[in-house]
């Protein structure tokens, strides 16, 4: 028995050692193949692994933007600066560089890349590629020379360049872009931050919806979703979203209605003073509509164009900005309303932000206040990334 035990030990022990060694070698090889990556880089790579064909080298972007020089800086977005650049083939680009200290940078970065690579429409800004290098996050877009819509309509001098024909083309282009997102793309998409500064204009002043960092994917049979993290811009946010975190395609339609009224009036929502009150643009338009004086809100620089067409756009804007989401039209019907004057329009009901409505007061100081009295404190703590719809204009280079 002694010799048999020695034989068994002589066979088992080396075999066990060999198995352990092989396992150790296998683990080492796996770790080496994965390489040393920053945790956030690994996560981002996992999410956009199928988009390698549009991945740019960091050195290429660095050269194109002249090492991200201030002279090439186009502006400052919510998650970092945007730079103009030129590739070696002469193509001009706009580069969004996410700030390293942005707590939400990776989320928005991955979201925008995943969405934009699937979207192709003449009224959506085109993503050319992206770049990941350690902590660097870069999004590369087509360069649009006429900046954003707010650069024109909220400037007392520049908005004179926007004759009615151009404004009407912009309104219809935004509608077609939203229709594509809501009903015609492979996946239903809710933008959630539709506003004048996120509408870019090409050389022919055609509109392109941009900034999909806040966008949400919907299943095609899904009608509504809830979130504890409300994001967006005050003045464009639908009441059911701002108050309760409920969003749907009708949330974007509310924002579109506000945009229409801003384009027609040349005024920014939330900045209209009526005696001692600050009146919201939809409520001012609705009050004027009921009194038969809706023409009073039309931008006085609009001396051309059909008055009937302009008044029809005010009517459509009010239909979009109604308080009850179910009453707002769909994008398909809105496109018909804007393209065919024979399409009948229902009378609009009270808009969400009616005069003296303090439901979302605090905008002058840049604060957001929840409507829910039972969970107001919880809501206030959960609301993030809200920006105030202020009327300041910054002179920046075209993008």
C-alpha positions as a printed NumPy array, in Angstrom:
array([[  0.   ,   0.   ,   0.   ],
       [  2.889,   2.324,   0.689],
       [  4.283,   2.072,  -2.818],
       [  0.814,   2.518,  -4.316],
       [  0.246,   5.665,  -2.246],
       [  3.575,   7.072,  -3.371],
       [  2.696,   6.365,  -7.004],
       [ -0.707,   8.058,  -6.645],
       [  0.842,  11.087,  -4.952],
       [  3.537,  11.251,  -7.633],
       [  0.837,  11.385, -10.317],
       [ -1.805,  13.583,  -8.631],
       [  0.407,  16.339,  -7.21 ],
       [  2.217,  17.245, -10.473],
       [ -1.101,  17.103, -12.328],
       [ -2.733,  19.47 ,  -9.83 ],
       [  0.247,  21.845, -10.017],
       [  0.08 ,  21.774, -13.838],
       [ -3.649,  22.609, -13.782],
       [ -3.047,  25.534, -11.425],
       [ -0.208,  26.811, -13.619],
       [ -2.302,  26.554, -16.765],
       [ -5.166,  28.414, -15.091],
       [ -2.769,  31.128, -13.946],
       [ -1.312,  31.503, -17.453],
       [ -4.808,  31.704, -18.972],
       [ -5.821,  34.456, -16.532],
       [ -2.635,  36.423, -17.274],
       [ -3.235,  36.216, -21.019],
       [ -6.822,  37.43 , -20.601],
       [ -5.76 ,  40.393, -18.47 ],
       [ -2.996,  41.306, -20.892],
       [ -5.361,  41.209, -23.865],
       [ -7.797,  43.533, -22.154],
       [ -5.024,  46.055, -21.636],
       [ -4.899,  48.821, -19.088],
       [ -7.906,  51.084, -19.636],
       [ -9.578,  53.711, -17.566],
       [-12.838,  52.321, -16.163],
       [-14.948,  54.87 , -18.025],
       [-13.109,  54.144, -21.28 ],
       [-13.847,  50.441, -20.934],
       [-17.523,  51.137, -20.327],
       [-17.729,  53.509, -23.286],
       [-15.947,  51.034, -25.559],
       [-18.355,  48.269, -24.559],
       [-21.316,  50.46 , -25.498],
       [-20.057,  51.621, -28.898],
       [-18.034,  48.616, -30.007],
       [-19.936,  48.418, -33.299],
       [-18.994,  51.945, -34.416],
       [-15.252,  51.51 , -35.001],
       [-15.584,  52.575, -38.642],
       [-16.245,  56.177, -37.572],
       [-13.647,  56.337, -34.83 ],
       [-11.086,  59.144, -35.176],
       [ -7.561,  59.173, -33.809],
       [ -7.04 ,  61.823, -31.157],
       [ -3.971,  63.172, -32.972],
       [ -6.105,  63.757, -36.08 ],
       [ -8.599,  65.885, -34.169],
       [ -5.827,  67.686, -32.305],
       [ -4.224,  68.747, -35.587],
       [ -7.578,  69.663, -37.15 ],
       [ -8.447,  72.034, -34.293],
       [ -4.91 ,  73.427, -33.927],
       [ -4.58 ,  71.774, -30.542],
       [ -8.038,  72.981, -29.496],
       [ -6.999,  76.6  , -29.73 ],
       [ -9.223,  79.354, -28.373],
       [ -9.269,  80.888, -31.851],
       [-11.168,  77.806, -33.063],
       [-13.606,  77.703, -30.171],
       [-17.203,  77.993, -31.387],
       [-18.922,  78.068, -28.034],
       [-19.532,  76.33 , -24.728],
       [-22.175,  73.627, -24.395],
       [-23.633,  72.059, -21.299],
       [-21.009,  69.316, -21.253],
       [-18.002,  71.062, -22.736],
       [-16.64 ,  73.371, -25.442],
       [-17.184,  73.041, -29.203],
       [-14.353,  73.709, -31.676],
       [-14.16 ,  74.265, -35.383],
       [-11.656,  72.098, -37.225],
       [-10.455,  71.164, -40.683],
       [ -9.38 ,  67.655, -41.653],
       [ -6.425,  66.937, -43.942],
       [ -8.834,  66.479, -46.879],
       [-10.17 ,  70.012, -46.374],
       [-13.471,  69.01 , -44.764],
       [-14.628,  71.367, -42.014],
       [-15.878,  69.807, -38.806],
       [-17.329,  70.801, -35.429],
       [-15.829,  68.967, -32.444],
       [-17.609,  68.681, -29.109],
       [-15.068,  68.024, -26.365],
       [-16.683,  66.716, -23.21 ],
       [-15.308,  68.269, -20.036],
       [-13.28 ,  65.87 , -17.92 ],
       [-15.001,  67.022, -14.743],
       [-18.485,  66.472, -16.158],
       [-20.207,  63.941, -13.93 ],
       [-22.635,  63.071, -16.702],
       [-20.199,  63.184, -19.595],
       [-19.845,  59.453, -20.253],
       [-23.588,  58.861, -20.148],
       [-24.368,  61.609, -22.642],
       [-21.392,  60.667, -24.815],
       [-22.408,  57.031, -25.209],
       [-26.038,  58.016, -25.654],
       [-25.301,  60.473, -28.436],
       [-22.964,  58.138, -30.345],
       [-25.35 ,  55.198, -30.134],
       [-28.26 ,  57.287, -31.341],
       [-26.597,  59.391, -34.013],
       [-24.908,  56.54 , -35.88 ],
       [-28.386,  55.156, -36.595],
       [-30.007,  58.419, -37.675],
       [-29.881,  59.788, -41.198],
       [-32.143,  62.701, -42.102],
       [-31.64 ,  66.047, -43.792],
       [-33.071,  67.847, -40.741],
       [-30.806,  66.156, -38.186],
       [-27.198,  67.178, -37.657],
       [-24.86 ,  64.488, -38.991],
       [-22.377,  62.734, -36.716],
       [-19.141,  62.082, -38.6  ],
       [-17.388,  60.18 , -35.842],
       [-16.055,  60.097, -32.314],
       [-12.794,  59.745, -30.441],
       [-11.874,  58.004, -27.194],
       [ -8.46 ,  58.36 , -25.643],
       [ -8.153,  57.635, -21.968],
       [-10.28 ,  60.392, -20.391],
       [-10.848,  62.306, -23.64 ],
       [-14.343,  62.18 , -25.141],
       [-14.812,  63.835, -28.545],
       [-17.823,  63.949, -30.874],
       [-17.165,  65.015, -34.479],
       [-20.039,  66.619, -36.406],
       [-20.575,  68.24 , -39.754],
       [-19.781,  71.956, -39.617],
       [-22.791,  74.257, -40.053],
       [-21.799,  77.851, -40.853],
       [-24.897,  79.743, -39.689],
       [-24.732,  78.864, -36.002],
       [-27.969,  78.111, -34.156],
       [-31.481,  79.473, -34.48 ],
       [-31.331,  81.462, -31.233],
       [-28.419,  83.434, -32.683],
       [-30.907,  84.954, -35.125],
       [-34.41 ,  85.083, -33.709],
       [-33.514,  86.567, -30.311],
       [-31.212,  89.253, -31.677],
       [-33.03 ,  92.502, -32.592],
       [-30.778,  93.103, -35.6  ],
       [-30.073,  89.598, -36.911],
       [-33.698,  88.507, -36.84 ],
       [-34.399,  91.05 , -39.578],
       [-32.45 ,  88.694, -41.849],
       [-35.044,  85.993, -41.238],
       [-37.871,  86.848, -43.594],
       [-41.099,  84.897, -43.239],
       [-40.301,  82.464, -46.044],
       [-37.098,  81.463, -44.241],
       [-38.83 ,  81.149, -40.865],
       [-41.594,  79.037, -42.356],
       [-39.021,  76.76 , -43.99 ],
       [-37.28 ,  76.384, -40.612],
       [-40.553,  75.512, -38.846],
       [-41.449,  72.871, -41.446],
       [-37.906,  71.439, -41.413],
       [-37.962,  71.012, -37.622],
       [-41.355,  69.305, -37.948],
       [-39.995,  66.841, -40.525],
       [-36.987,  66.091, -38.328],
       [-39.222,  65.387, -35.326],
       [-41.54 ,  63.239, -37.429],
       [-38.538,  61.126, -38.409],
       [-37.457,  60.749, -34.772],
       [-40.942,  59.926, -33.502],
       [-42.355,  57.754, -36.269],
       [-40.017,  57.038, -39.174],
       [-36.641,  56.022, -37.724],
       [-35.822,  52.442, -36.754],
       [-36.36 ,  53.301, -33.098],
       [-38.73 ,  55.876, -31.666],
       [-36.699,  58.677, -30.117],
       [-37.734,  61.439, -27.71 ],
       [-35.321,  64.374, -27.894],
       [-36.232,  65.909, -24.478],
       [-34.245,  69.121, -25.006],
       [-35.686,  70.696, -28.136],
       [-34.984,  74.442, -28.107],
       [-33.759,  77.238, -30.35 ],
       [-30.087,  76.775, -29.427],
       [-30.307,  73.095, -30.443],
       [-31.516,  73.939, -33.949],
       [-28.467,  74.489, -36.166],
       [-28.652,  76.176, -39.569],
       [-26.719,  75.158, -42.671],
       [-25.439,  77.461, -45.407],
       [-28.942,  77.626, -46.949],
       [-30.588,  78.256, -43.545],
       [-32.1  ,  74.77 , -43.476],
       [-32.628,  73.578, -39.869],
       [-30.93 ,  70.566, -38.323],
       [-31.886,  69.253, -34.891],
       [-28.796,  68.705, -32.733],
       [-27.633,  67.661, -29.253],
       [-29.03 ,  64.197, -28.545],
       [-27.282,  63.752, -25.207],
       [-30.62 ,  63.89 , -23.366],
       [-32.596,  61.822, -25.889],
       [-34.411,  58.63 , -24.925],
       [-35.234,  55.527, -26.958],
       [-38.79 ,  54.221, -26.865],
       [-40.119,  50.851, -27.897],
       [-42.424,  51.346, -30.878],
       [-45.471,  50.287, -28.825],
       [-44.482,  52.403, -25.821],
       [-46.43 ,  55.62 , -25.255],
       [-45.005,  57.104, -22.048],
       [-42.147,  56.757, -19.552],
       [-41.207,  58.191, -16.191],
       [-37.897,  59.424, -14.854],
       [-36.605,  60.649, -11.5  ],
       [-33.937,  62.673, -13.293],
       [-35.597,  65.578, -15.092],
       [-33.334,  67.214, -17.658],
       [-33.954,  69.975, -20.143],
       [-34.449,  73.712, -20.405],
       [-37.025,  75.705, -18.532],
       [-39.527,  77.348, -20.871],
       [-39.532,  74.442, -23.319],
       [-40.413,  71.648, -20.889],
       [-43.896,  70.123, -20.996],
       [-45.72 ,  70.448, -17.645],
       [-46.22 ,  66.71 , -17.132],
       [-42.461,  66.241, -17.538],
       [-41.375,  69.191, -15.394],
       [-43.794,  68.354, -12.605],
       [-43.933,  64.558, -12.574],
       [-41.076,  63.297, -14.746],
       [-43.486,  61.87 , -17.341],
       [-42.271,  62.175, -20.923],
       [-43.468,  61.001, -24.321],
       [-43.551,  62.196, -27.927],
       [-46.042,  64.804, -26.695],
       [-43.274,  66.328, -24.553],
       [-41.289,  67.131, -27.696],
       [-44.444,  68.456, -29.349],
       [-44.944,  70.914, -26.495],
       [-41.367,  72.157, -26.995],
       [-42.002,  72.44 , -30.728],
       [-45.062,  74.603, -30.052],
       [-43.006,  76.986, -27.94 ],
       [-40.391,  77.098, -30.714],
       [-43.029,  78.012, -33.311],
       [-44.29 ,  80.9  , -31.165],
       [-40.716,  82.105, -30.603],
       [-39.962,  82.007, -34.335],
       [-43.133,  83.954, -35.168],
       [-42.754,  86.538, -32.389],
       [-38.981,  86.878, -32.185],
       [-39.383,  86.7  , -28.388],
       [-38.016,  84.157, -25.924],
       [-40.525,  82.344, -23.746],
       [-40.495,  83.51 , -20.125],
       [-39.101,  86.954, -20.817],
       [-42.291,  88.904, -21.566],
       [-43.358,  91.513, -19.03 ],
       [-47.037,  92.424, -18.758],
       [-47.435,  95.212, -16.195],
       [-46.035,  93.707, -12.96 ],
       [-46.212,  90.096, -14.133],
       [-43.848,  88.07 , -16.278],
       [-46.074,  86.338, -18.783],
       [-45.223,  83.171, -20.657],
       [-45.279,  83.397, -24.433],
       [-47.934,  80.64 , -24.913],
       [-50.284,  82.354, -22.427],
       [-49.754,  85.743, -24.063],
       [-50.441,  84.219, -27.485],
       [-53.566,  82.433, -26.204],
       [-54.973,  85.53 , -24.508],
       [-54.372,  87.517, -27.689],
       [-55.936,  84.724, -29.748],
       [-59.124,  84.75 , -27.662],
       [-59.39 ,  88.534, -27.975],
       [-58.831,  88.415, -31.728],
       [-55.556,  90.319, -31.428],
       [-53.069,  87.47 , -32.055],
       [-51.387,  89.596, -34.718],
       [-49.986,  91.699, -31.867],
       [-47.419,  89.018, -31.019],
       [-46.021,  88.829, -34.558],
       [-42.441,  90.053, -34.852],
       [-42.717,  93.664, -36.117],
       [-39.751,  93.064, -38.434],
       [-41.908,  90.598, -40.401],
       [-43.264,  92.935, -43.048],
       [-43.431,  90.285, -45.754],
       [-45.205,  86.951, -46.094],
       [-48.813,  85.862, -45.859],
       [-50.568,  87.079, -42.709],
       [-52.913,  84.093, -42.933],
       [-49.924,  81.733, -42.981],
       [-48.324,  83.455, -39.988],
       [-51.595,  83.376, -38.038],
       [-51.988,  79.693, -38.893],
       [-48.549,  79.016, -37.383],
       [-49.591,  80.797, -34.175],
       [-52.666,  78.552, -34.128],
       [-50.514,  75.426, -34.624],
       [-48.091,  76.551, -31.903],
       [-50.967,  76.932, -29.443],
       [-52.279,  73.457, -30.293],
       [-48.835,  72.025, -29.485],
       [-48.507,  73.948, -26.2  ],
       [-51.824,  72.839, -24.695],
       [-51.632,  71.779, -21.068],
       [-53.086,  68.297, -21.568],
       [-50.684,  66.065, -23.49 ],
       [-53.517,  64.012, -25.001],
       [-54.914,  67.143, -26.671],
       [-51.665,  67.939, -28.473],
       [-51.495,  66.776, -32.111],
       [-49.082,  64.128, -33.39 ],
       [-46.096,  65.045, -35.548],
       [-47.714,  63.42 , -38.578],
       [-50.765,  65.673, -38.266],
       [-48.56 ,  68.694, -37.582],
       [-46.632,  68.159, -40.8  ],
       [-49.968,  68.087, -42.639],
       [-51.14 ,  71.238, -40.864],
       [-48.007,  73.078, -41.929],
       [-47.914,  71.815, -45.5  ],
       [-51.615,  72.033, -46.39 ],
       [-53.778,  75.056, -45.604],
       [-56.87 ,  72.972, -46.3  ],
       [-56.193,  70.852, -43.216],
       [-58.691,  72.09 , -40.613],
       [-57.481,  73.138, -37.175],
       [-59.341,  72.734, -33.896],
       [-59.62 ,  75.627, -31.482],
       [-56.699,  75.574, -29.021],
       [-57.293,  75.137, -25.305],
       [-55.488,  76.811, -22.422],
       [-51.702,  76.442, -22.694],
       [-49.639,  74.89 , -19.934],
       [-47.999,  78.083, -18.721],
       [-50.949,  80.382, -18.2  ],
       [-50.65 ,  83.942, -16.882],
       [-49.977,  84.097, -13.135],
       [-49.282,  80.349, -13.098],
       [-46.541,  80.003, -10.485],
       [-46.251,  76.246, -10.892],
       [-42.691,  76.523, -12.082],
       [-41.676,  79.847, -10.627],
       [-38.115,  80.702,  -9.767],
       [-36.846,  80.991, -13.324],
       [-35.446,  84.464, -12.822],
       [-32.991,  83.124, -10.281],
       [-32.362,  79.979, -12.282],
       [-34.036,  77.703,  -9.724],
       [-36.404,  74.843, -10.44 ],
       [-39.264,  74.128,  -8.049],
       [-41.232,  70.903,  -8.089],
       [-45.028,  70.962,  -8.287],
       [-45.525,  67.898,  -6.117],
       [-46.356,  68.936,  -2.544],
       [-46.189,  65.405,  -1.175],
       [-42.771,  64.654,  -2.585],
       [-41.539,  68.155,  -3.31 ],
       [-38.287,  67.831,  -1.408],
       [-37.473,  64.507,  -3.044],
       [-38.205,  65.959,  -6.461],
       [-36.052,  69.02 ,  -5.854],
       [-33.111,  66.826,  -4.964],
       [-33.581,  64.552,  -7.943],
       [-33.881,  67.246, -10.597],
       [-30.6  ,  67.762, -12.427],
       [-29.193,  69.381, -15.524],
       [-31.88 ,  72.038, -15.874],
       [-30.844,  75.155, -17.76 ],
       [-32.693,  78.449, -17.712],
       [-34.098,  79.798, -20.963],
       [-32.414,  83.174, -20.67 ],
       [-32.409,  85.761, -23.407],
       [-28.693,  86.478, -23.533],
       [-26.955,  86.461, -26.903],
       [-23.301,  85.555, -27.249],
       [-21.288,  86.467, -30.295],
       [-19.361,  83.355, -31.282],
       [-17.853,  82.078, -34.485],
       [-20.159,  80.076, -36.776],
       [-20.799,  76.393, -36.137]])
